[in-house]
Amino acid sequence: MTDDVDRIVEQWGRERPDLETDAMAVFGRIYRLARIVGDRQERVYGALGINRGEFDVLATLRRAGEPFQLSPKALTASLMLTSGGMTGRLDRLERAGLVARSPDPADRRGLVITLTSTGRTLIDEAVTVGLAAQRRSSSGCPSRAAANSAPSSGTCSPPRRAEPAEKLKRRCLDIDRCGNDRRRALRPRTALSTAEASGDTDGGSRHTKPGPPSSRIPAPPGGVDCLHP
């Protein structure tokens, strides 16, 4: 049995036999699964009148807990959006009565976004049906021989269901850690950090000024979700 990824890998193997294509075979299927499941999720959410982007906003507010309220800045950072992209989503959700904007009591110049009761009802339903769609996708289809020989529930025991999620989580953490280590290794070293590394921290080195701020690489953003919520 072959799939599209097999054919792509085979073609590269013929045209560029010097390439090691094992990673392509793995990530090609990950991307394909993400697209297939993403399209299914889009249809599920569409039946409720929202898209995946709007689901993300409602879900972020819902899982924040009482009072289901965040600032636009916090929402933008959590979803890794531009402020303009977030404004468009909030405008649509507010018109639909799913969120409400109000002045921030802690900052007279700021706003807070609150999930309305209608929005909470909708996102609770969306999460439920969305997870059901994901479970159907992850359970797979039984083989024809197995289907003919014995009835199948199409589900796995809880420990077996947890195995793929744990493996993916460990892999995501490994990739994040490697990326952070690489960013730290590439960060330019100031005169002060060089002195600290060599142990030269006497009075003379205390007055050494670090390099200009423009030469420093900012710390990577945190809170990047590995999977769709």
C-alpha positions as CSV (number, residue, x, y, z in Angstrom):
1,M,0.0,0.0,0.0
2,T,1.4,3.4,-1.0
3,D,0.3,7.0,-0.6
4,D,1.2,10.4,-2.1
5,V,4.1,10.8,0.3
6,D,5.6,7.5,-0.9
7,R,5.5,8.7,-4.4
8,I,7.1,12.0,-3.5
9,V,9.9,10.3,-1.6
10,E,10.4,7.9,-4.5
11,Q,10.7,10.7,-7.0
12,W,13.3,12.5,-4.9
13,G,15.2,9.3,-4.4
14,R,15.3,8.9,-8.2
15,E,16.3,12.5,-8.9
16,R,18.5,13.1,-5.9
17,P,19.8,9.7,-4.5
18,D,22.2,11.6,-2.3
19,L,19.4,12.9,-0.1
20,E,18.2,11.2,3.1
21,T,14.4,11.4,2.8
22,D,13.4,9.6,6.1
23,A,12.4,12.9,7.7
24,M,10.4,13.9,4.6
25,A,8.4,10.7,4.9
26,V,7.6,11.5,8.5
27,F,6.8,15.2,8.3
28,G,5.0,14.9,5.0
29,R,2.5,12.7,6.6
30,I,2.2,14.9,9.7
31,Y,1.4,17.9,7.4
32,R,-1.1,15.8,5.4
33,L,-2.8,14.7,8.6
34,A,-2.9,18.3,9.9
35,R,-4.5,19.5,6.7
36,I,-7.1,16.7,6.6
37,V,-8.1,17.0,10.3
38,G,-8.0,20.8,10.0
39,D,-10.5,20.7,7.1
40,R,-12.8,18.4,9.1
41,Q,-12.6,20.7,12.1
42,E,-13.4,23.7,9.9
43,R,-16.6,21.9,8.7
44,V,-17.6,21.1,12.3
45,Y,-17.2,24.7,13.5
46,G,-18.8,26.0,10.3
47,A,-22.0,24.2,11.2
48,L,-22.1,26.3,14.4
49,G,-21.5,29.5,12.5
50,I,-17.8,30.1,13.3
51,N,-14.5,29.4,11.7
52,R,-11.3,28.0,13.2
53,G,-9.8,31.4,13.9
54,E,-12.9,32.5,15.8
55,F,-13.0,29.2,17.6
56,D,-9.4,29.9,18.8
57,V,-10.4,33.2,20.3
58,L,-13.5,31.8,22.1
59,A,-11.6,28.8,23.3
60,T,-8.8,30.9,24.7
61,L,-11.3,33.0,26.7
62,R,-13.2,29.9,27.8
63,R,-10.1,28.0,29.1
64,A,-8.9,31.2,30.9
65,G,-11.6,30.5,33.5
66,E,-13.9,32.9,35.4
67,P,-14.6,35.6,34.5
68,F,-13.6,34.4,30.9
69,Q,-11.9,37.7,30.3
70,L,-8.6,38.8,28.7
71,S,-7.1,41.9,27.3
72,P,-6.7,42.2,23.5
73,K,-2.9,42.1,24.0
74,A,-3.1,38.8,25.9
75,L,-5.3,37.3,23.3
76,T,-3.0,38.5,20.5
77,A,0.1,37.0,22.2
78,S,-1.6,33.7,23.0
79,L,-2.7,33.2,19.4
80,M,0.4,34.7,17.8
81,L,-1.6,37.2,15.7
82,T,-1.0,40.7,14.6
83,S,-3.2,43.3,16.3
84,G,-5.0,43.9,13.0
85,G,-5.9,40.2,12.6
86,M,-7.2,40.0,16.2
87,T,-9.3,43.2,15.7
88,G,-11.1,41.6,12.7
89,R,-11.9,38.5,14.6
90,L,-13.2,40.4,17.6
91,D,-15.3,42.6,15.4
92,R,-17.1,39.6,13.9
93,L,-17.5,37.8,17.3
94,E,-18.8,41.0,18.9
95,R,-21.4,41.5,16.2
96,A,-22.5,37.9,16.7
97,G,-23.0,38.6,20.4
98,L,-20.3,36.0,21.4
99,V,-17.9,38.4,23.1
100,A,-18.1,41.9,24.5
101,R,-15.6,44.7,24.7
102,S,-15.5,46.9,27.9
103,P,-13.2,49.4,29.6
104,D,-10.4,47.8,31.6
105,P,-11.0,48.7,35.3
106,A,-7.2,48.5,35.9
107,D,-6.3,50.7,32.9
108,R,-8.5,53.5,31.8
109,R,-6.9,53.5,28.3
110,G,-7.3,49.7,27.9
111,L,-10.1,47.3,27.0
112,V,-10.9,43.8,28.1
113,I,-12.7,41.1,26.0
114,T,-15.3,39.0,27.9
115,L,-17.0,35.8,26.7
116,T,-20.7,36.3,26.8
117,S,-23.1,33.7,28.0
118,T,-24.1,33.0,24.4
119,G,-20.4,32.7,23.5
120,R,-19.8,30.3,26.4
121,T,-22.7,28.1,25.3
122,L,-21.4,28.0,21.8
123,I,-17.8,27.3,22.6
124,D,-18.7,24.5,25.0
125,E,-20.7,22.9,22.2
126,A,-17.9,23.5,19.7
127,V,-15.2,21.9,21.9
128,T,-17.4,18.9,22.4
129,V,-18.2,18.3,18.7
130,G,-14.7,19.2,17.7
131,L,-13.1,16.7,20.1
132,A,-15.5,14.0,18.8
133,A,-14.3,14.7,15.3
134,Q,-10.7,14.5,16.4
135,R,-11.4,11.2,18.2
136,R,-13.0,9.8,15.0
137,S,-9.9,10.8,13.0
138,S,-7.4,9.4,15.6
139,S,-9.3,6.1,16.0
140,G,-8.8,5.2,12.3
141,C,-10.7,2.8,10.2
142,P,-10.5,-0.9,10.9
143,S,-9.0,-3.0,8.1
144,R,-11.4,-4.8,5.8
145,A,-10.3,-8.2,7.1
146,A,-10.8,-7.2,10.7
147,A,-14.1,-5.6,10.0
148,N,-15.3,-8.9,8.4
149,S,-14.0,-11.1,11.1
150,A,-15.2,-9.4,14.2
151,P,-17.1,-6.3,15.3
152,S,-15.0,-3.3,16.3
153,S,-15.9,-0.4,18.5
154,G,-13.4,1.8,16.7
155,T,-11.9,3.0,20.0
156,C,-8.9,2.2,22.1
157,S,-8.5,1.9,25.8
158,P,-7.5,5.1,27.6
159,P,-3.8,4.1,28.1
160,R,-3.5,3.3,24.4
161,R,-5.2,6.5,23.4
162,A,-2.7,8.5,25.6
163,E,0.4,6.9,24.0
164,P,0.4,9.0,20.7
165,A,-0.2,12.2,22.6
166,E,2.6,11.5,25.0
167,K,5.0,10.7,22.2
168,L,4.1,13.9,20.3
169,K,4.4,16.0,23.5
170,R,7.9,14.7,24.2
171,R,8.9,15.3,20.6
172,C,7.5,18.9,20.7
173,L,9.4,19.6,23.9
174,D,12.6,18.2,22.4
175,I,12.2,20.4,19.4
176,D,11.4,23.5,21.5
177,R,14.4,22.8,23.7
178,C,16.8,22.3,20.8
179,G,15.5,25.5,19.2
180,N,16.0,27.5,22.4
181,D,19.5,26.1,22.8
182,R,20.4,27.1,19.3
183,R,19.0,30.6,19.7
184,R,21.1,31.0,22.9
185,A,24.2,29.7,21.1
186,L,23.7,32.2,18.3
187,R,23.1,35.2,20.6
188,P,26.0,37.7,20.4
189,R,28.1,37.7,23.6
190,T,28.7,41.1,25.3
191,A,31.9,42.0,27.0
192,L,30.3,41.4,30.4
193,S,29.2,37.9,29.5
194,T,32.7,37.1,28.2
195,A,34.2,38.3,31.4
196,E,31.8,36.2,33.4
197,A,32.5,33.1,31.4
198,S,36.3,33.5,32.0
199,G,35.8,34.2,35.7
200,D,37.2,37.7,35.3
201,T,34.7,39.6,37.5
202,D,36.9,41.9,39.5
203,G,36.5,45.6,39.7
204,G,37.9,46.3,36.3
205,S,35.3,44.3,34.4
206,R,32.4,45.7,36.3
207,H,32.8,48.9,34.5
208,T,32.8,47.3,31.0
209,K,29.7,48.4,29.1
210,P,27.7,45.8,27.2
211,G,27.2,46.1,23.5
212,P,24.5,48.2,22.0
213,P,20.9,47.0,22.5
214,S,20.5,46.6,18.7
215,S,23.1,43.8,18.7
216,R,21.1,41.6,21.0
217,I,18.6,39.0,19.9
218,P,15.4,39.2,21.8
219,A,14.2,36.2,23.8
220,P,11.9,33.9,21.8
221,P,8.2,34.2,22.6
222,G,6.7,31.7,25.0
223,G,3.5,29.9,25.2
224,V,3.6,28.4,21.7
225,D,1.0,25.8,21.3
226,C,2.2,22.6,19.7
227,L,-1.3,21.4,18.7
228,H,-4.6,23.1,17.9
229,P,-6.6,23.6,21.1
